[in-house]
């Protein structure tokens, strides 16, 4: 009989579930590596056959793989800071090539909770309409 997580959980043995999860994770890692290798090849074949189209369908014996070619994007190179580039390009050139965006992120949770509690109840209500404090999903690390 094929094991299933819910069957092992129903047995009430955390050790059995841990062993099963480790086994599944190892299989997943191997399968992901195999799948990525296949995808690299399919992207290559797709580019060769697409003749400039934005997508192409490649038929197999059990189904069709659709290869979609997204538009080209400008990407900052690893370990590079665009502030350094800004200092080395004329301001007009930099402004014509890049858009400055503002990113808003919450302060660390301890500060957030403390500062939220210092707000009036009306301001707290307004804040609560936009954000909530929740537990992040716990990570389960398994050996490979």
N, CA, C and O of each residue as an XYZ file, in Angstrom:
576
protein
N       0.841     -1.183      0.000
C       0.000      0.000      0.000
C       0.893      1.256      0.000
O       1.910      1.301      0.692
N       0.507      2.248     -0.766
C       1.256      3.494     -0.832
C       0.989      4.302      0.428
O      -0.155      4.479      0.845
N       2.077      4.790      1.028
C       1.937      5.630      2.213
C       1.418      7.002      1.801
O       1.731      7.497      0.718
N       0.639      7.596      2.658
C       0.173      8.960      2.468
C       0.354      9.691      3.783
O       0.247      9.099      4.858
N       0.627     10.972      3.688
C       0.835     11.774      4.895
C      -0.312     11.634      5.863
O      -0.099     11.430      7.059
N      -1.527     11.741      5.362
C      -2.685     11.710      6.280
C      -2.790     10.375      6.994
O      -3.219     10.327      8.147
N      -2.399      9.266      6.320
C      -2.441      7.957      6.971
C      -1.419      7.890      8.106
O      -1.706      7.391      9.194
N      -0.215      8.404      7.826
C       0.823      8.388      8.860
C       0.460      9.310     10.021
O       0.709      8.983     11.182
N      -0.127     10.460      9.707
C      -0.538     11.390     10.755
C      -1.601     10.744     11.633
O      -1.585     10.886     12.856
N      -2.528     10.032     10.990
C      -3.599      9.364     11.741
C      -3.046      8.309     12.691
O      -3.654      8.020     13.721
N      -1.890      7.732     12.348
C      -1.272      6.734     13.225
C      -0.679      7.376     14.476
O      -0.433      6.694     15.471
N      -0.450      8.687     14.427
C       0.018      9.398     15.608
C       1.497      9.265     15.903
O       1.920      9.450     17.044
N       2.292      8.948     14.892
C       3.729      8.801     15.103
C       4.484      9.931     14.414
O       4.695      9.877     13.203
N       4.895     10.955     15.166
C       5.665     12.040     14.543
C       6.935     11.525     13.861
O       7.330     12.043     12.817
N       7.577     10.505     14.448
C       8.803      9.969     13.868
C       8.542      9.400     12.470
O       9.344      9.604     11.559
N       7.432      8.694     12.299
C       7.094      8.128     10.986
C       6.819      9.243      9.980
O       7.199      9.142      8.813
N       6.158     10.306     10.437
C       5.871     11.431      9.550
C       7.165     12.143      9.177
O       7.338     12.545      8.026
N       8.075     12.304     10.135
C       9.372     12.935      9.858
C      10.130     12.122      8.811
O      10.625     12.678      7.831
N      10.221     10.811      9.015
C      10.944      9.965      8.062
C      10.312     10.025      6.679
O      11.019     10.088      5.673
N       8.997     10.007      6.624
C       8.291     10.080      5.350
C       8.543     11.434      4.676
O       8.779     11.494      3.470
N       8.494     12.516      5.457
C       8.735     13.856      4.909
C      10.154     13.979      4.381
O      10.375     14.587      3.334
N      11.122     13.406      5.095
C      12.516     13.440      4.628
C      12.637     12.679      3.315
O      13.291     13.150      2.384
N      12.016     11.515      3.232
C      12.059     10.723      2.006
C      11.419     11.486      0.846
O      11.980     11.535     -0.248
N      10.250     12.080      1.082
C       9.583     12.860      0.032
C      10.436     14.042     -0.404
O      10.536     14.331     -1.596
N      11.053     14.727      0.557
C      11.885     15.886      0.233
C      13.074     15.482     -0.626
O      13.419     16.187     -1.575
N      13.698     14.369     -0.309
C      14.840     13.909     -1.108
C      14.400     13.590     -2.534
O      15.101     13.912     -3.494
N      13.240     12.958     -2.665
C      12.714     12.650     -3.999
C      12.385     13.936     -4.751
O      12.656     14.052     -5.946
N      11.798     14.900     -4.042
C      11.435     16.174     -4.654
C      12.672     16.898     -5.176
O      12.656     17.440     -6.281
N      13.733     16.907     -4.390
C      14.968     17.576     -4.797
C      15.519     16.932     -6.067
O      15.922     17.630     -6.998
N      15.534     15.591     -6.103
C      16.020     14.897     -7.302
C      15.124     15.193     -8.504
O      15.615     15.448     -9.604
N      13.810     15.158     -8.287
C      12.878     15.420     -9.383
C      12.982     16.855     -9.888
O      12.910     17.095    -11.094
N      13.151     17.816     -8.969
C      13.288     19.210     -9.382
C      14.525     19.416    -10.241
O      14.489     20.169    -11.215
N      15.627     18.749     -9.885
C      16.857     18.855    -10.682
C      16.637     18.258    -12.073
O      17.066     18.833    -13.073
N      15.978     17.121    -12.132
C      15.672     16.485    -13.422
C      14.747     17.367    -14.253
O      14.957     17.542    -15.454
N      13.721     17.921    -13.606
C      12.770     18.766    -14.308
C      13.448     20.015    -14.852
O      13.186     20.414    -15.986
N      14.311     20.632    -14.066
C      14.999     21.844    -14.518
C      15.876     21.551    -15.722
O      15.942     22.355    -16.652
N      16.547     20.411    -15.714
C      17.368     20.022    -16.859
C      16.502     19.867    -18.114
O      16.891     20.300    -19.199
N      15.330     19.249    -17.961
C      14.417     19.082    -19.088
C      13.897     20.440    -19.565
O      13.771     20.662    -20.770
N      13.595     21.353    -18.633
C      13.084     22.668    -19.003
C      14.119     23.479    -19.775
O      13.780     24.178    -20.730
N      15.375     23.384    -19.362
C      16.440     24.098    -20.075
C      16.468     23.645    -21.535
O      16.553     24.468    -22.447
N      16.398     22.347    -21.745
C      16.396     21.794    -23.102
C      15.153     22.250    -23.876
O      15.258     22.648    -25.036
N      13.971     22.193    -23.234
C      12.740     22.593    -23.916
C      12.748     24.080    -24.269
O      12.237     24.463    -25.321
N      13.317     24.920    -23.409
C      13.438     26.347    -23.739
C      14.300     26.524    -24.978
O      13.975     27.314    -25.864
N      15.394     25.788    -25.033
C      16.310     25.874    -26.178
C      15.594     25.440    -27.461
O      15.657     26.145    -28.468
N      14.919     24.297    -27.436
C      14.190     23.808    -28.606
C      13.079     24.785    -28.977
O      12.856     25.067    -30.154
N      12.384     25.301    -27.963
C      11.315     26.263    -28.217
C      11.816     27.504    -28.918
O      11.186     27.971    -29.866
N      12.941     28.052    -28.472
C      13.518     29.243    -29.118
C      13.871     28.952    -30.567
O      13.627     29.773    -31.451
N      14.446     27.783    -30.806
C      14.832     27.420    -32.175
C      13.614     27.302    -33.086
O      13.688     27.656    -34.263
N      12.502     26.811    -32.559
C      11.316     26.554    -33.389
C      10.311     27.704    -33.404
O       9.466     27.768    -34.297
N      10.388     28.600    -32.447
C       9.371     29.651    -32.315
C       9.453     30.701    -33.412
O       8.449     31.338    -33.728
N      10.594     30.888    -33.981
C      10.800     31.866    -35.063
C      10.281     33.250    -34.694
O       9.582     33.898    -35.473
N      10.638     33.690    -33.487
C      10.281     35.031    -33.037
C       8.917     35.147    -32.371
O       8.586     36.212    -31.850
N       8.119     34.090    -32.373
C       6.810     34.138    -31.706
C       7.021     34.231    -30.197
O       8.073     33.844    -29.687
N       6.019     34.745    -29.486
C       6.154     34.891    -28.032
C       5.873     33.597    -27.293
O       6.188     33.482    -26.109
N       5.276     32.606    -27.981
C       5.074     31.303    -27.355
C       5.016     30.228    -28.425
O       4.802     30.517    -29.602
N       5.208     28.988    -28.003
C       5.121     27.861    -28.911
C       4.658     26.644    -28.120
O       5.033     26.467    -26.961
N       3.849     25.816    -28.750
C       3.414     24.556    -28.163
C       4.263     23.437    -28.744
O       4.408     23.321    -29.961
N       4.823     22.613    -27.862
C       5.597     21.444    -28.280
C       4.828     20.212    -27.826
O       4.558     20.040    -26.637
N       4.481     19.361    -28.778
C       3.685     18.183    -28.471
C       4.553     17.001    -28.090
O       5.539     16.694    -28.760
N       4.174     16.342    -27.007
C       4.787     15.093    -26.591
C       3.783     13.975    -26.812
O       2.742     14.192    -27.433
N       4.078     12.805    -26.322
C       3.163     11.677    -26.480
C       2.023     11.712    -25.467
O       0.946     11.171    -25.721
N       2.260     12.353    -24.311
C       1.233     12.370    -23.259
C       0.648     13.752    -23.009
O      -0.181     13.916    -22.114
N       1.065     14.749    -23.783
C       0.544     16.093    -23.585
C       1.371     17.119    -24.332
O       2.267     16.780    -25.105
N       1.054     18.379    -24.085
C       1.704     19.490    -24.774
C       2.407     20.385    -23.773
O       1.854     20.714    -22.723
N       3.623     20.775    -24.101
C       4.362     21.749    -23.290
C       4.285     23.086    -24.011
O       4.615     23.174    -25.194
N       3.856     24.120    -23.311
C       3.813     25.459    -23.880
C       4.999     26.231    -23.345
O       5.171     26.369    -22.134
N       5.809     26.729    -24.248
C       6.970     27.536    -23.873
C       6.597     28.987    -24.154
O       6.270     29.337    -25.288
N       6.644     29.831    -23.125
C       6.289     31.242    -23.254
C       7.552     32.061    -23.064
O       8.280     31.888    -22.087
N       7.800     32.943    -23.997
C       8.991     33.783    -23.943
C       8.588     35.178    -23.493
O       8.005     35.929    -24.275
N       8.887     35.542    -22.247
C       8.517     36.877    -21.767
C       9.358     37.941    -22.467
O      10.412     37.661    -23.038
N       8.857     39.158    -22.402
C       9.609     40.280    -22.979
C      10.938     40.416    -22.253
O      11.077     40.014    -21.098
N      11.900     40.982    -22.943
C      13.206     41.213    -22.320
C      13.053     42.239    -21.203
O      12.197     43.121    -21.270
N      13.881     42.115    -20.188
C      13.865     43.034    -19.053
C      15.283     43.501    -18.762
O      16.256     42.830    -19.106
N      15.382     44.643    -18.132
C      16.675     45.152    -17.666
C      16.835     44.686    -16.237
O      15.939     44.871    -15.414
N      17.966     44.087    -15.939
C      18.202     43.508    -14.621
C      19.538     44.027    -14.093
O      20.537     44.037    -14.811
N      19.544     44.453    -12.842
C      20.782     44.906    -12.215
C      21.681     43.696    -11.963
O      21.228     42.672    -11.451
N      22.935     43.823    -12.320
C      23.878     42.731    -12.106
C      24.100     42.505    -10.620
O      24.008     43.424     -9.806
N      24.392     41.258    -10.291
C      24.629     40.876     -8.902
C      25.761     41.703     -8.304
O      26.759     41.982     -8.968
N      25.598     42.085     -7.065
C      26.595     42.854     -6.318
C      26.851     44.238     -6.917
O      27.924     44.811     -6.729
N      25.885     44.758     -7.623
C      26.017     46.110     -8.175
C      24.956     46.991     -7.537
O      23.852     46.529     -7.248
N      25.284     48.246     -7.318
C      24.365     49.199     -6.712
C      24.139     50.326     -7.709
O      25.090     50.978     -8.139
N      22.892     50.555     -8.075
C      22.598     51.590     -9.064
C      22.936     52.991     -8.562
O      23.044     53.924     -9.358
N      23.102     53.145     -7.259
C      23.540     54.454     -6.750
C      24.929     54.779     -7.266
O      25.239     55.938     -7.543
N      25.773     53.752     -7.395
C      27.116     53.973     -7.942
C      27.033     54.407     -9.397
O      27.783     55.279     -9.833
N      26.122     53.798    -10.145
C      25.937     54.186    -11.546
C      25.423     55.614    -11.641
O      25.847     56.385    -12.502
N      24.510     55.954    -10.748
C      23.943     57.301    -10.758
C      25.031     58.359    -10.593
O      24.936     59.449    -11.156
N      26.054     58.034     -9.825
C      27.160     58.972     -9.611
C      28.059     59.081    -10.838
O      28.814     60.044    -10.972
N      27.980     58.091    -11.741
C      28.877     58.067    -12.896
C      28.202     58.405    -14.226
O      28.876     58.502    -15.252
N      26.895     58.582    -14.217
C      26.178     58.991    -15.429
C      25.705     60.425    -15.274
O      25.453     60.870    -14.154
N      25.581     61.150    -16.360
C      24.984     62.481    -16.262
C      23.550     62.351    -15.730
O      22.848     61.409    -16.098
N      23.105     63.273    -14.876
C      21.767     63.180    -14.285
C      20.652     63.008    -15.328
O      19.709     62.247    -15.110
N      20.763     63.714    -16.451
C      19.728     63.600    -17.487
C      19.685     62.181    -18.042
O      18.606     61.639    -18.280
N      20.849     61.582    -18.247
C      20.898     60.216    -18.783
C      20.326     59.227    -17.768
O      19.551     58.342    -18.132
N      20.702     59.373    -16.504
C      20.208     58.457    -15.480
C      18.684     58.539    -15.378
O      18.004     57.514    -15.330
N      18.152     59.768    -15.345
C      16.702     59.941    -15.228
C      15.957     59.406    -16.443
O      14.798     59.006    -16.334
N      16.619     59.396    -17.610
C      15.951     58.879    -18.802
C      15.949     57.352    -18.835
O      15.166     56.748    -19.567
N      16.829     56.721    -18.039
C      16.955     55.261    -18.055
C      16.332     54.567    -16.847
O      16.036     53.374    -16.907
N      16.130     55.301    -15.750
C      15.662     54.677    -14.512
C      14.536     55.486    -13.875
O      14.476     56.708    -14.004
N      13.653     54.778    -13.188
C      12.560     55.393    -12.448
C      12.820     55.156    -10.972
O      13.062     54.025    -10.551
N      12.772     56.211    -10.196
C      12.961     56.091     -8.759
C      11.604     55.800     -8.129
O      10.644     56.547     -8.324
N      11.533     54.709     -7.371
C      10.289     54.321     -6.713
C      10.481     54.362     -5.207
O      11.589     54.185     -4.701
N       9.388     54.596     -4.504
C       9.416     54.616     -3.048
C       8.821     53.306     -2.562
O       7.750     52.901     -3.013
N       9.503     52.652     -1.655
C       9.021     51.398     -1.092
C       8.667     51.645      0.364
O       9.458     52.205      1.123
N       7.474     51.223      0.743
C       7.027     51.391      2.125
C       6.965     50.014      2.765
O       6.271     49.123      2.274
N       7.684     49.843      3.853
C       7.665     48.574      4.589
C       7.475     48.865      6.071
O       7.913     49.904      6.564
N       6.827     47.954      6.779
C       6.632     48.169      8.217
C       7.950     48.105      8.988
O       8.912     47.470      8.555
N       7.969     48.775     10.133
C       9.115     48.689     11.041
C       9.115     47.292     11.661
O       8.119     46.579     11.536
N      10.195     46.878     12.324
C      10.218     45.558     12.972
C       9.022     45.372     13.907
O       8.518     46.335     14.484
N       8.582     44.136     14.046
C       7.347     43.805     14.761
C       7.287     44.384     16.173
O       6.239     44.874     16.593
N       8.397     44.336     16.909
C       8.383     44.853     18.279
C       8.064     46.341     18.288
O       7.247     46.799     19.087
N       8.702     47.089     17.409
C       8.456     48.530     17.327
C       7.043     48.803     16.834
O       6.372     49.716     17.316
N       6.598     48.006     15.870
C       5.270     48.202     15.291
C       4.194     48.070     16.361
O       3.331     48.938     16.493
N       4.248     46.983     17.124
C       3.231     46.734     18.155
C       3.247     47.864     19.187
O       2.196     48.378     19.572
N       4.439     48.242     19.626
C       4.561     49.302     20.626
C       4.019     50.627     20.100
O       3.278     51.321     20.797
N       4.391     50.974     18.871
C       3.964     52.264     18.309
C       2.482     52.250     17.946
O       1.821     53.286     18.016
N       1.951     51.090     17.561
C       0.520     50.982     17.269
C      -0.288     51.251     18.542
O      -1.295     51.959     18.514
N       0.170     50.675     19.654
C      -0.545     50.836     20.921
C      -0.530     52.281     21.402
O      -1.403     52.687     22.169
N       0.456     53.061     20.958
C       0.539     54.471     21.365
C      -0.408     55.354     20.552
O      -0.608     56.520     20.894
N      -0.991     54.816     19.488
C      -1.911     55.591     18.647
C      -3.270     55.715     19.327
O      -3.612     54.933     20.215
N      -4.031     56.707     18.894
C      -5.411     56.835     19.377
C      -6.209     55.658     18.835
O      -5.794     55.013     17.871
N      -7.359     55.375     19.455
C      -8.175     54.242     18.992
C      -8.658     54.466     17.557
O      -8.792     53.506     16.799
N      -8.919     55.710     17.177
C      -9.347     56.001     15.804
C      -8.211     55.706     14.816
O      -8.438     55.135     13.749
N      -6.991     56.101     15.185
C      -5.837     55.829     14.309
C      -5.534     54.336     14.255
O      -5.154     53.814     13.207
N      -5.702     53.649     15.383
C      -5.514     52.193     15.386
C      -6.520     51.533     14.449
O      -6.167     50.619     13.703
N      -7.759     51.986     14.483
C      -8.795     51.420     13.609
C      -8.449     51.659     12.145
O      -8.614     50.770     11.310
N      -7.968     52.864     11.836
C      -7.573     53.167     10.461
C      -6.417     52.258     10.026
O      -6.415     51.720      8.919
N      -5.453     52.102     10.908
C      -4.306     51.235     10.623
C      -4.755     49.796     10.415
O      -4.290     49.119      9.498
N      -5.658     49.333     11.269
C      -6.122     47.939     11.197
C      -6.913     47.649      9.927
O      -7.078     46.488      9.554
N      -7.400     48.683      9.265
C      -8.078     48.483      7.992
C      -7.089     48.140      6.874
O      -7.486     47.647      5.818
N      -5.807     48.402      7.109
C      -4.806     48.187      6.066
C      -3.818     47.069      6.376
O      -3.308     46.428      5.457
N      -3.543     46.827      7.639
C      -2.538     45.821      7.997
C      -3.036     44.949      9.128
O      -3.946     45.323      9.867
N      -2.432     43.789      9.252
C      -2.705     42.912     10.383
C      -1.404     42.249     10.797
O      -0.507     42.041      9.981
N      -1.318     41.924     12.064
C      -0.146     41.234     12.594
C      -0.491     39.753     12.647
O      -1.421     39.345     13.343
N       0.268     38.952     11.904
C      -0.001     37.512     11.820
C       1.307     36.744     12.008
O       2.396     37.293     11.846
N       1.176     35.476     12.348
C       2.351     34.614     12.414
C       2.781     34.256     11.007
O       1.953     33.885     10.176
N       4.055     34.362     10.739
C       4.578     33.896      9.456
C       4.493     32.371      9.440
O       4.479     31.735     10.494
N       4.438     31.795      8.252
C       4.374     30.343      8.142
C       5.677     29.746      8.641
O       6.758     30.145      8.210
N       5.569     28.789      9.550
C       6.755     28.135     10.099
C       7.448     27.339      8.994
O       6.788     26.713      8.165
N       8.755     27.367      8.987
C       9.522     26.621      8.000
C       9.864     25.246      8.565
O      10.162     25.099      9.750
N       9.815     24.263      7.706
C      10.220     22.909      8.073
C      11.460     22.597      7.248
O      11.383     22.481      6.025
N      12.593     22.461      7.907
C      13.844     22.140      7.208
C      14.096     20.652      7.310
O      14.096     20.069      8.394
N      14.312     20.055      6.150
C      14.548     18.608      6.088
C      15.894     18.341      5.446
O      16.319     19.097      4.571
N      16.570     17.289      5.857
C      17.838     16.961      5.194
C      17.586     16.537      3.762
O      16.538     15.972      3.448
N      18.549     16.811      2.893
C      18.407     16.434      1.475
C      18.946     15.055      1.224
O      18.910     14.575      0.091
